[in-house]
Amino acid sequence: MPRSVFLDTHNVFLKDEAATLQYGNSLAKRLRGDELVLLRGDLGAGKTTLVRGILRGLGHTGSVKSPTYTLLEPYELAQQTVYHFDFYRIADSQELEFIGIDELMDADAIKLVEWPEHAADKLPDPDLEIFLQVEGVGRRLEIRAQN
């Protein structure tokens, strides 16, 4: 049985920030609560905006900031925990030992990881990989489910 509720590749064009937020909101409703989701894309591709939409879809009403300097922003929501990671500033994946990456990856939480390529050897296989790419004034989003 697949680990993910997504069974294949999904590709969609998001015309603006509002569409990205709305897509994240709808994506949240398809998550079980323990997925590892890798978010890939260049700077400004919309990764944090998508995370903001996911968190809104899960009931978070506060601010959502990129954890570029803190590496991790935890969100304790009514029904579940969400960990939002940003590994952009990680030069050596060994640095992640200081935040207890193994325990965090094993936690019963949705784990949303920006810049996973900076920590690839410290991360388990993901449930979903989301690729965001600037396309004109919008974004192209592709989801690849892992089995």
N, C-alpha and C positions, 0 to 999 in steps of 0.2 A: 504494500500500500504506500502511495507517495506520502512524503512528509509534509507536503504543501497542499493547500486548497487550490492552487493554481496548477493546472495540468500540462500547460504548454507555454509557448512564447506568445506574448501579447504585445501589440505595437499600437500606439495611439499618438496623434498630434495634439498638443496642448497649446491653444492659441495665445494665452496670456497667463499672468500670475493667478488670476481668479480661477482659471481652468485647472491650473496645477494644484491649487488648494482644494478645489472640488474633487479632483481625481484622488488626491490623498485621503480626503474624507471618505470617499466610497471604498477605497482600498482598505481602510481601517476596518470596515465592516466584514471583510473577508479574512482577516487575520484571526488565528486561533488563540494567540496569546503567548506563544513561546518561540516564534520564528526568529531566525537570524536573517536580516535583510541587508544586503550590501548595496550601497548607492554609489554609482560610478558616473563621473562626468567632470568636465573641466570646471574651473572657477566660473561662477555665475550661471551654471547650467540649470540651477533650480533645485538642488538636492535639499537644502534647508527649507525651502518653500514647500516642497513635497512632505518633508517631515512635519512641518507646521500643520499641513492639511490632515495628515494621519493623526496627529495628536488631537486636533479639533474633533475629528471623527470618533475618537475614543473618549471624548468628554472633557479634555483639558481646556480651560478657559483663560489661563494666564499667558504670560509672554513665552515665546520660544526663541531662544538664541542659539547660535552656532557655538558648540563647545570647542572652538579652535584652540583656545588657550588652556582650557580646563580638561580637555580630552573627553570628558563625560558629563552629561547632564541627565540625572535621573528624574523620572516623573512617576510619582506614586498616585495612580488614579484609583477611582472607586473600585473598579473591577480588576485592575491589573497594574503591573509595573512596566514602564518603558525606559530603556536605556538608549540615549542618543549619543553616539560616539562620533568624534571627528579626529582622524589621525593624520591630517594634513601636515602638521608640524613634527611628526615622528620621523626621525632620521634613521633610527635603528630599532627594529621591532623588539629588541631586548628591553627597551625603555618601558614597555607595557607590563613587564613583571611588577613594576612599582605600584600599578593600580589594581593588581590582582586579576589580570585579564582572564586567566583560566576559570576562576570562580564566577566572574561576571558572565562569561559565555555559557556556563553551566546553569545559570540562574533561570528560574521560571519567570521569564520576562520577554517582551518583544525587544530585540536588539537591532537598532537601526545604525548602520555604520557608514559614515562618509569617509572617503579615501581609504578603502580597505587594502589597496595595493601597498600601502605603507606598513601593513601588519599581516600580510598574507600568510606567513608561516606560523602565526599565533592564532589564527582563526580556524574554527571548524568549517566543514562544508556548509554553505548557506542553504536556506530554504528558497530564497528568492534573490535574484540579482536584478537590479533596476539600473538601466543605462539612460542617462539624460543627455541630450545634445541640443545645442542651440540650432534652430532652423528658422531662418528669417527673423521675424519678431516673436516667434513662439518657441516651443520645445518639442522635440521628438522623444517620447518615452517608450522604452522597450523593457518588458519584464520577461525574465527567463526563470522558469521554475526548475528547481533541482529535484530529483527523485532519490 
